[in-house]
Amino acid sequence: MVDLSFDDAFVDQRPMLVDALGWTANYDALAALDQHGHDTNPEVRCAAIRAARRIGHPAAAMWITALLV
């Protein structure tokens, strides 16, 4: 699913794919969410924050905080 979230063929579905990464509860997805947190699309950035919150690993706090300030 991580690969699909970066595939330009699914750009319209990217917010949904990024959001779905949070439901995997996989800490390995945090690196991808960090990258999506800097996407030009605000829906993708918000989906990345929501997904990271769902995963709940404290390592996400640094990049999420940077996005919010």
Buried (B, 14 or more C-beta within 10 A) or exposed (E): EBEBBBEEEEEEEBBEBBBBBBEBEBEEBBEBBBBBBEBEEEEBBBBBBBBBEBBEBEEBEEBBEEBEE
